[in-house]
Amino acid sequence: MQIHVRDDAGREQKRSVKRHQFPITAAYAFTDYRSQGQTLQHVIIDIASPPTGGLSLFDLYVALSRSRGRSTIQLLAEDDRLKDQDEMTKHWWEKMGRARRL
């Protein structure tokens, strides 16, 4: 798309504008304590240790039991082991000469 803008000297210039649309799904978050007694269509559970303390088995049970079934649960965790394996895989691909250049 082309737009016309004026610079500081008052001259009109054409500028190209490109826009990108990203798909967005409306969602909201709340604590496992807040979710007690509710049944949710889809559940994403962050099982990483919270910065303010630990995650108890009761907290995990409450979060897991809020969904309609096993197929509607997704676990989200920041795992150092997975990060390490990702780095090892990247190094292996580079060593094999198959690194993808962006």
C-alpha distances in whole Angstrom, upper triangle without the diagonal:
4,7,10,13,17,19,22,24,22,20,16,14,10,8,6,5,6,9,12,14,18,21,23,27,29,32,34,37,41,44,46,49,46,46,50,51,47,46,42,40,39,40,39,42,41,45,44,47,46,46,48,51,52,51,54,54,55,51,50,52,50,47,48,50,47,45,46,47,47,43,41,42,40,42,40,41,41,44,45,46,43,41,44,44,40,41,44,42,39,42,44,41,40,44,44,41,38,36,33,30,27
4,7,10,13,16,19,20,18,16,12,10,6,6,5,6,9,12,15,18,21,24,26,30,31,35,37,40,43,46,49,51,49,49,53,53,50,49,45,44,42,43,42,44,44,47,47,49,48,48,50,53,54,53,56,57,57,54,53,55,53,50,51,53,50,48,49,50,50,47,45,45,43,45,42,44,43,46,47,49,45,44,46,46,43,43,46,44,41,44,46,43,42,46,46,43,41,38,35,32,29
4,7,10,13,16,18,15,14,10,8,6,5,6,7,11,13,17,19,22,25,27,30,32,35,37,39,43,46,49,51,49,49,52,53,50,49,46,44,43,44,42,45,44,48,47,49,48,47,50,53,54,53,56,57,57,54,53,55,53,50,51,53,50,49,50,51,51,48,46,46,44,45,43,45,44,47,48,50,47,44,47,48,44,44,48,46,43,46,48,45,44,48,48,45,43,40,37,34,31
4,7,10,14,14,12,10,6,6,5,6,9,10,14,16,20,22,26,29,30,34,35,38,40,42,45,49,52,54,51,51,55,56,53,52,49,48,46,47,45,48,47,51,50,52,50,49,52,55,56,56,59,60,60,56,56,58,56,53,54,56,53,52,53,55,54,52,49,50,47,48,46,48,47,49,50,52,49,47,50,50,47,47,50,49,46,48,50,48,47,50,51,48,46,43,40,37,33
4,7,10,11,9,8,6,5,6,7,10,12,15,17,21,23,27,30,31,34,35,38,39,42,45,48,51,53,50,51,55,56,53,53,49,48,47,47,45,48,47,50,49,51,49,48,50,53,55,55,58,60,59,56,55,58,56,53,54,56,53,52,54,55,55,52,50,50,48,48,46,47,46,49,49,52,49,46,49,50,46,46,50,49,45,48,50,48,47,50,51,48,46,43,40,37,34
4,7,8,5,5,4,6,9,10,14,15,19,21,24,27,30,33,34,37,38,40,42,44,47,50,53,55,53,53,57,59,56,56,52,51,50,50,48,50,49,52,51,53,51,50,52,55,57,57,60,62,62,58,58,60,59,55,57,59,56,55,57,58,58,56,53,53,51,51,48,49,48,51,51,54,51,49,51,52,49,49,52,51,48,50,53,50,49,52,53,50,48,45,42,39,36
4,5,5,6,7,7,10,11,15,16,20,22,25,28,31,34,35,39,39,41,43,45,47,50,54,55,53,54,58,59,57,57,53,52,50,51,49,50,49,52,51,52,50,49,51,54,56,56,60,62,62,58,58,61,59,56,57,60,57,56,58,59,59,56,54,53,51,51,48,49,47,50,50,53,50,48,50,51,48,47,51,50,47,49,51,49,47,51,52,49,47,44,41,38,35
4,5,8,10,11,14,15,18,20,23,25,28,31,33,37,37,41,41,43,44,46,48,51,55,56,54,55,59,61,58,58,55,54,52,52,50,52,50,53,52,53,51,49,51,55,57,57,61,63,63,59,59,62,60,57,59,61,58,58,60,61,61,58,56,55,53,53,50,50,49,51,51,54,52,49,52,53,49,49,52,52,48,50,53,51,49,53,54,51,50,46,44,41,37
4,6,9,11,15,16,20,22,25,27,31,34,36,40,40,44,44,46,47,49,52,55,58,60,58,59,62,64,61,62,58,57,56,56,54,55,54,57,55,56,54,53,55,58,60,61,64,66,66,63,63,65,64,60,62,65,62,61,63,64,64,62,59,59,56,56,53,54,52,55,55,57,55,52,55,56,52,52,55,54,51,53,56,53,51,55,56,53,52,49,46,43,40
4,6,9,13,15,19,20,24,26,30,32,35,38,39,42,43,45,46,49,51,54,58,59,57,58,62,63,60,60,57,56,55,55,53,55,54,57,55,57,55,53,55,59,61,61,64,66,66,62,62,65,63,60,62,64,61,60,62,63,63,61,58,58,55,56,53,54,52,55,55,58,56,53,55,57,53,53,56,55,52,54,56,54,52,56,57,54,52,49,46,43,40
4,6,10,13,16,19,22,25,28,31,34,38,39,42,43,45,47,49,52,55,58,60,58,59,62,64,61,61,57,56,54,55,53,55,54,57,56,57,55,54,56,60,61,61,65,67,67,63,63,65,63,60,62,64,61,60,62,63,63,60,58,57,55,56,53,54,52,55,55,57,55,52,55,56,52,52,55,54,51,53,55,52,51,54,55,52,51,48,45,41,38
4,7,10,13,16,19,22,26,28,31,35,36,39,40,43,45,47,50,53,56,58,56,56,60,62,58,58,55,53,52,52,51,53,52,55,54,56,54,53,55,58,60,60,63,65,65,61,61,63,61,58,60,62,59,58,59,60,60,57,55,55,53,53,51,52,51,53,54,56,53,51,53,54,51,50,54,52,49,51,54,51,50,53,54,51,49,46,43,40,37
4,6,10,13,16,19,23,26,29,32,34,37,39,41,43,45,49,52,55,57,54,55,59,60,57,56,53,51,50,50,48,51,50,53,52,53,52,51,54,57,58,58,61,63,63,59,58,61,59,56,57,59,57,55,57,58,58,55,52,53,50,51,48,49,48,51,51,53,50,48,50,51,47,47,50,49,46,48,50,47,46,50,50,47,45,42,39,36,33
4,7,10,13,16,20,23,26,29,31,35,36,39,41,44,47,50,53,55,53,53,57,58,55,54,50,49,47,48,46,48,48,51,50,52,50,50,52,55,57,56,59,61,61,57,56,59,57,54,55,57,54,53,54,55,55,52,50,50,48,49,46,47,46,49,49,51,48,46,49,49,45,45,48,47,44,46,48,45,44,48,48,45,43,40,37,34,31
4,6,10,13,17,20,23,26,28,32,33,36,38,40,44,47,49,52,50,50,53,55,51,51,47,46,44,44,43,45,44,47,46,48,47,46,49,52,53,52,56,57,57,54,53,55,54,50,51,54,51,50,51,52,51,49,46,47,44,45,42,44,42,45,45,47,45,42,45,45,41,42,45,43,40,42,45,42,41,44,45,42,40,37,34,31,27
4,7,10,13,17,20,23,25,29,31,34,36,38,42,45,47,50,48,48,51,53,49,48,45,43,41,42,40,42,42,45,44,46,45,45,48,50,51,51,54,55,55,52,51,53,52,48,49,51,49,47,48,49,48,46,43,44,41,42,40,41,40,43,43,45,42,40,43,43,39,39,42,41,38,40,42,39,38,42,42,39,37,34,31,28,25
4,7,10,13,16,20,22,25,27,30,32,35,38,41,44,46,44,44,48,49,46,45,41,39,37,38,37,39,38,42,41,43,42,42,45,47,48,47,51,52,52,48,47,50,48,45,45,48,45,43,45,46,45,42,40,40,38,39,37,38,37,40,41,43,40,38,40,41,37,37,41,39,36,39,41,38,37,41,41,38,36,33,30,28,24
4,7,10,13,17,19,23,25,28,30,32,36,39,42,44,42,42,45,47,43,42,38,36,35,35,34,36,36,39,38,41,40,40,43,45,46,45,48,49,49,46,45,47,46,42,43,45,42,41,42,42,42,39,37,37,35,36,34,35,35,37,38,40,37,35,38,38,34,35,38,36,33,36,38,35,35,38,38,36,33,31,27,25,21
4,7,10,13,15,19,21,24,26,29,33,36,38,41,39,38,42,43,39,38,35,33,31,32,30,33,33,36,36,38,37,37,40,42,43,42,45,46,46,42,41,43,42,38,39,41,39,37,38,39,39,36,34,34,32,33,31,33,32,35,36,38,35,33,36,36,33,34,37,35,32,35,37,34,34,38,38,36,33,31,27,25,22
4,6,10,12,16,18,21,24,26,30,33,35,38,36,35,39,40,37,35,32,30,28,29,27,30,30,33,33,35,34,35,38,40,40,39,42,43,43,39,38,40,39,35,36,38,36,34,35,36,35,32,30,30,28,30,28,30,29,32,33,35,31,30,33,33,29,31,34,32,30,33,34,32,32,36,36,34,31,28,25,24,20
4,7,9,13,15,18,21,24,27,31,33,35,33,32,36,37,33,32,28,26,25,26,24,27,28,31,31,34,33,34,36,38,39,37,40,40,41,37,36,38,36,33,33,35,33,31,32,33,32,29,27,28,26,27,26,28,28,31,33,34,31,30,33,33,30,31,34,32,30,34,35,33,33,37,37,35,32,30,26,26,22
4,6,10,13,15,18,21,24,27,29,32,30,29,33,34,30,29,25,23,21,22,21,24,24,27,28,31,30,31,33,35,35,34,36,37,37,34,32,34,33,29,30,32,29,27,28,29,29,26,24,24,22,24,22,24,25,28,29,31,28,27,30,30,27,29,31,29,28,32,33,31,31,35,35,34,30,28,25,24,21
4,7,10,13,16,19,23,26,27,30,28,27,30,31,27,26,22,20,18,19,18,22,22,26,27,30,29,30,33,34,34,32,35,35,35,32,30,32,30,27,27,29,26,24,25,26,26,23,20,21,20,22,21,23,24,27,29,31,27,27,31,30,27,29,32,30,29,33,34,32,33,36,36,35,32,29,26,27,23
4,6,9,12,15,19,22,24,27,25,23,27,28,24,23,19,18,16,17,16,19,20,24,25,27,26,28,30,32,32,30,32,32,32,29,28,29,28,24,25,26,24,22,23,24,24,22,19,20,18,20,19,22,23,26,29,30,27,27,30,30,27,30,33,31,30,34,35,33,34,38,38,37,34,31,29,29,26
4,6,10,13,17,20,21,24,22,20,24,24,21,19,16,14,12,14,14,17,18,22,23,26,25,27,29,30,30,28,30,30,29,26,25,26,24,21,22,23,20,18,19,21,21,19,16,17,16,18,18,21,22,26,28,30,27,27,31,30,28,31,33,32,31,35,36,34,36,39,39,39,35,33,31,31,28
4,7,11,14,18,19,22,19,18,21,22,19,18,14,13,12,14,14,17,18,22,23,26,24,26,27,29,29,27,29,29,28,25,24,25,23,20,21,22,19,18,19,21,22,20,17,17,17,19,18,21,23,27,30,31,29,29,33,32,30,33,36,34,34,37,39,37,39,42,42,42,39,36,34,34,31
4,7,10,14,16,18,16,14,18,19,16,15,12,12,10,11,11,13,15,19,20,22,21,23,24,25,25,23,25,25,24,21,21,22,19,16,18,19,16,15,17,19,20,18,15,15,14,16,15,19,21,24,27,29,27,27,31,31,29,32,34,33,33,37,38,37,38,42,42,42,38,36,34,35,32
4,7,11,13,15,12,12,16,17,14,14,12,13,11,11,11,12,14,17,19,20,18,20,21,23,23,21,23,23,22,19,19,20,17,15,17,18,15,15,17,19,20,20,16,15,15,16,15,18,20,24,27,29,27,27,31,31,30,32,35,34,34,38,39,38,40,43,43,43,40,38,36,37,34
4,7,10,12,10,10,13,16,13,14,12,13,12,10,9,10,11,14,16,17,15,17,18,19,19,17,19,20,19,15,15,17,15,12,14,16,13,14,17,19,19,19,16,14,14,14,13,16,18,21,24,26,25,25,29,30,28,31,34,33,33,36,38,38,39,42,43,43,40,38,36,37,34
4,7,8,6,7,11,13,12,13,12,14,13,11,11,10,11,14,15,16,14,16,16,17,17,15,17,18,16,13,14,15,12,10,14,15,12,14,17,19,20,21,17,15,15,15,15,17,19,22,25,27,26,27,30,31,30,33,35,35,36,38,40,40,41,44,45,45,43,40,39,40,38
4,5,5,6,9,12,12,14,13,16,15,12,12,10,10,12,14,14,11,14,13,14,14,12,13,15,13,9,11,13,10,8,12,13,11,14,18,19,20,21,18,16,16,15,14,16,18,21,24,26,25,26,29,30,30,32,35,35,36,38,40,40,42,44,45,46,43,41,40,41,39
4,5,5,7,10,10,12,12,15,14,11,11,9,10,11,14,14,12,16,15,14,13,11,11,12,10,6,8,9,6,5,9,10,9,12,15,17,17,19,16,14,15,14,14,16,18,21,24,26,25,27,30,30,30,33,35,35,36,39,40,40,42,44,45,46,44,42,41,42,40
4,5,6,9,10,13,14,17,17,14,15,13,14,15,16,16,14,17,15,15,15,12,12,13,10,8,10,11,8,8,12,12,11,14,18,19,20,22,19,17,18,18,18,19,22,24,27,29,29,30,33,34,34,36,38,39,40,42,44,44,46,48,49,50,47,45,44,46,44
4,6,9,9,12,12,16,16,14,15,14,15,16,18,18,16,19,17,18,18,15,16,16,14,11,13,13,10,10,13,13,11,14,17,19,21,22,19,17,19,18,19,20,23,26,29,31,30,31,34,35,35,37,40,40,40,43,45,45,47,49,50,51,48,46,44,46,44
4,6,6,8,9,12,12,11,12,12,14,15,18,19,17,20,19,19,18,16,16,15,13,10,12,11,8,7,10,10,7,10,13,15,17,19,16,14,16,16,17,19,22,25,28,30,29,30,33,34,34,36,38,38,39,42,43,43,45,48,48,49,46,44,43,45,43
4,6,9,11,14,15,13,15,14,16,17,20,20,19,22,21,20,19,16,15,15,11,10,12,10,7,8,11,9,7,11,14,16,18,20,17,16,18,18,20,21,25,27,30,31,31,33,35,36,36,39,41,40,42,45,45,46,48,50,51,52,49,47,46,48,46
4,7,10,14,15,14,17,16,19,20,23,23,23,26,24,24,23,20,18,17,14,13,15,13,9,11,12,10,8,11,13,15,18,20,17,17,19,20,22,24,28,30,33,34,34,35,38,38,38,41,43,43,44,47,48,48,50,52,53,54,51,49,48,50,48
4,6,10,12,11,14,15,18,19,22,23,22,26,25,25,23,20,20,19,16,14,15,13,10,10,12,9,6,9,10,13,16,17,14,15,17,18,20,23,26,29,32,33,32,34,37,37,37,40,42,41,42,45,46,46,48,50,51,52,49,47,45,47,45
4,7,9,9,13,14,18,19,22,24,23,27,27,26,25,21,21,19,17,16,15,13,11,10,10,8,5,6,6,10,13,14,11,12,15,17,19,22,26,28,32,32,31,33,36,36,35,38,40,39,41,44,44,44,46,49,49,50,46,45,44,45,43
4,6,7,10,12,16,18,21,23,22,26,26,26,24,21,21,20,18,16,15,14,12,10,10,9,6,5,6,10,12,12,9,10,13,15,17,20,23,26,30,30,29,30,34,33,32,36,38,37,38,41,41,41,43,46,46,47,43,42,40,42,40
4,7,10,13,17,19,22,25,24,28,28,28,27,23,24,22,21,19,18,17,15,13,12,12,9,6,6,9,11,10,7,9,12,15,17,20,24,26,30,30,28,30,33,33,32,35,37,35,36,40,40,39,42,45,44,45,41,40,38,40,38
4,7,10,13,16,19,22,21,25,26,26,24,21,22,21,20,17,16,16,14,11,11,11,9,6,7,9,10,9,5,6,8,11,13,17,20,22,26,27,24,26,30,29,28,31,33,32,33,36,37,36,38,41,41,41,38,36,35,37,35
4,6,10,12,15,18,18,21,22,22,20,17,18,17,17,14,12,13,11,8,8,9,7,6,9,10,10,10,6,5,6,8,10,14,17,19,23,24,22,24,27,27,26,29,31,30,31,34,35,35,37,39,39,40,37,36,34,36,34
4,7,9,12,15,15,18,20,20,18,15,17,17,17,14,12,13,13,9,9,12,10,9,12,12,11,11,8,6,5,6,7,10,13,16,20,21,19,20,24,23,22,26,28,27,28,31,32,32,34,36,36,37,34,32,31,33,31
4,6,9,12,12,16,17,16,15,12,13,13,14,11,8,11,10,7,8,11,10,10,14,14,12,13,11,7,6,5,6,8,12,14,18,19,17,19,22,22,22,25,27,27,28,31,32,32,34,36,37,38,35,33,32,34,32
4,6,8,9,12,14,14,12,10,13,13,14,11,9,13,13,9,11,14,14,14,18,17,16,16,14,11,9,6,4,6,8,11,15,16,15,16,20,20,20,22,25,25,26,28,30,30,32,34,35,36,34,31,31,32,31
4,6,8,12,14,12,10,7,10,11,12,10,8,11,12,10,10,14,15,15,19,18,16,17,16,12,10,7,6,5,8,10,13,15,14,16,19,19,20,22,24,24,26,28,29,30,32,34,35,36,34,32,32,34,32
4,6,9,12,11,9,8,11,13,15,12,11,14,15,13,14,18,18,19,22,22,19,21,19,15,13,10,7,5,6,8,11,13,13,14,16,18,18,20,22,23,24,26,28,29,30,32,34,35,33,31,31,32,31
4,6,8,7,5,6,9,12,14,11,11,15,16,14,16,19,20,21,25,24,22,24,22,18,16,13,11,9,9,10,12,15,16,16,18,20,21,22,24,26,27,29,30,32,33,35,36,38,36,34,34,35,34
4,5,6,6,7,11,14,15,12,12,16,16,14,17,20,20,21,25,25,24,25,23,19,18,14,12,11,11,13,15,18,18,18,21,23,23,25,27,28,29,31,33,34,35,37,38,39,38,35,35,36,35
4,6,8,10,14,17,18,15,16,20,19,18,20,23,23,25,29,29,27,29,26,23,21,18,15,13,12,14,16,19,20,19,21,24,24,25,27,29,29,31,33,34,35,37,39,40,38,36,36,36,35
4,7,10,13,16,17,14,16,19,19,18,21,23,23,25,29,29,28,30,28,24,23,20,18,16,16,18,19,22,23,23,25,27,28,29,31,33,33,35,37,38,39,41,43,44,42,39,39,40,39
4,7,9,13,14,12,14,17,17,17,19,22,22,24,28,28,27,29,27,23,22,19,17,15,16,17,18,21,22,22,24,27,27,28,30,32,33,34,36,38,39,40,42,44,42,40,40,41,40
4,6,10,11,10,11,14,15,15,17,19,20,22,26,26,24,26,25,21,20,17,16,14,14,15,17,19,20,21,23,25,26,27,29,31,32,33,35,37,38,39,41,43,41,39,39,40,39
4,7,8,6,7,10,11,11,13,15,17,19,22,22,21,23,21,18,17,14,13,12,14,15,17,19,20,21,23,24,25,27,29,30,32,33,35,36,38,39,41,42,40,38,38,40,39
4,5,5,6,9,10,11,12,14,16,19,22,21,20,23,22,18,18,16,16,15,17,17,20,21,22,24,26,27,28,30,32,33,34,36,37,39,41,42,43,45,43,41,41,43,42
4,5,5,6,9,10,10,12,14,17,20,19,18,21,20,17,17,15,16,15,18,18,21,22,22,25,26,27,28,31,32,33,35,37,37,39,41,42,43,45,43,41,42,44,43
4,5,5,6,9,10,10,13,15,18,18,18,21,20,17,18,16,18,18,20,21,24,25,25,28,30,30,31,34,35,36,38,40,40,42,44,45,46,48,46,44,44,46,45
4,5,5,6,9,10,11,14,18,18,17,20,18,15,16,14,15,15,18,19,22,23,24,25,28,29,29,32,33,34,35,38,39,40,42,43,44,46,44,42,41,43,42
4,5,5,6,8,10,12,16,15,14,17,16,12,13,11,12,13,16,17,20,21,21,23,25,26,27,29,31,31,33,35,36,37,39,41,41,43,41,39,39,41,40
4,5,5,6,9,11,14,13,13,16,15,12,14,13,15,16,19,20,23,24,24,26,28,29,29,32,33,34,36,38,38,39,42,43,44,46,43,42,41,43,42
4,6,5,7,10,13,13,14,17,15,13,14,14,16,17,20,22,25,26,26,28,30,31,31,34,35,36,37,40,40,41,43,45,46,47,45,43,42,44,43
4,6,6,8,12,12,12,14,12,10,11,10,12,14,17,19,23,24,23,25,28,28,28,31,33,33,34,37,38,38,40,42,43,44,41,40,39,41,39
4,6,7,10,9,9,11,10,7,9,9,12,14,18,19,23,23,22,25,27,27,27,30,32,31,33,36,36,37,39,41,41,43,40,39,38,40,39
4,6,8,8,9,12,11,9,12,13,16,18,22,23,26,27,26,28,31,31,31,34,36,35,37,40,40,40,43,45,45,46,44,42,41,44,42
4,7,9,10,12,10,9,12,13,16,18,22,24,27,28,27,29,32,32,32,35,36,36,37,40,41,41,43,45,45,47,44,42,41,43,41
4,5,7,9,6,7,10,12,15,18,22,23,27,28,26,28,31,30,30,34,35,34,36,39,39,39,42,44,43,45,42,40,39,41,39
4,7,8,7,8,12,15,18,21,25,26,30,30,28,31,34,33,32,36,37,36,38,41,41,40,43,45,45,46,43,42,40,43,41
4,6,6,7,11,13,17,20,24,25,28,28,26,29,32,30,30,34,35,34,36,39,38,38,41,43,42,44,41,40,39,41,40
4,6,6,9,11,15,17,21,22,25,25,23,26,28,27,27,31,32,30,32,35,35,35,38,40,39,41,38,37,36,39,38
4,6,8,11,15,18,21,22,26,25,23,26,28,26,26,30,31,29,31,34,34,33,36,38,37,39,36,35,34,36,35
4,7,10,13,17,20,22,25,25,23,25,28,27,26,30,31,30,31,35,35,34,37,39,39,40,36,35,34,36,35
4,7,10,13,17,18,22,22,20,22,25,24,24,27,29,28,29,32,33,32,35,37,37,38,35,34,33,35,34
4,7,10,13,15,19,19,17,19,22,21,20,24,25,24,26,29,29,29,32,34,34,35,32,30,29,31,30
4,6,10,12,15,16,14,16,19,19,18,22,23,23,24,27,28,28,30,32,33,34,31,30,29,31,30
4,7,9,13,14,12,14,17,17,16,19,21,21,22,25,26,26,28,31,31,32,30,28,27,29,27
4,6,9,11,10,11,14,15,15,17,19,20,21,23,24,25,27,29,30,31,29,27,27,28,27
4,7,9,8,8,11,13,13,15,17,18,18,21,22,23,25,27,28,29,27,25,25,26,25
4,5,5,7,9,10,11,13,15,16,17,19,20,22,23,25,26,28,26,24,24,26,26
4,5,5,6,9,10,11,12,14,15,17,18,20,21,23,24,26,25,23,24,25,25
4,5,5,6,9,10,11,12,14,15,16,18,20,21,22,25,23,22,23,25,26
4,5,5,6,9,10,10,12,14,15,16,18,20,21,23,21,19,20,23,23
4,5,5,6,9,10,11,13,14,15,17,18,20,21,20,18,19,20,21
4,5,5,6,9,10,11,12,14,15,16,18,20,19,17,19,21,22
4,5,5,6,9,10,10,12,14,15,16,18,17,16,18,20,21
4,5,5,6,9,10,11,12,14,15,17,15,13,14,17,17
4,5,5,6,9,10,11,12,14,15,15,12,14,16,17
4,5,5,6,9,10,10,12,14,14,13,15,17,19
4,5,5,6,9,10,11,12,11,10,12,15,17
4,5,5,6,9,10,11,10,8,10,12,14
4,5,5,6,9,10,10,9,12,14,16
4,5,5,6,9,9,9,12,15,17
4,5,5,6,5,5,9,12,14
4,5,5,6,5,8,10,13
4,5,8,8,12,14,17
4,6,8,11,14,17
4,6,9,11,15
4,6,9,12
4,6,9
4,6
4
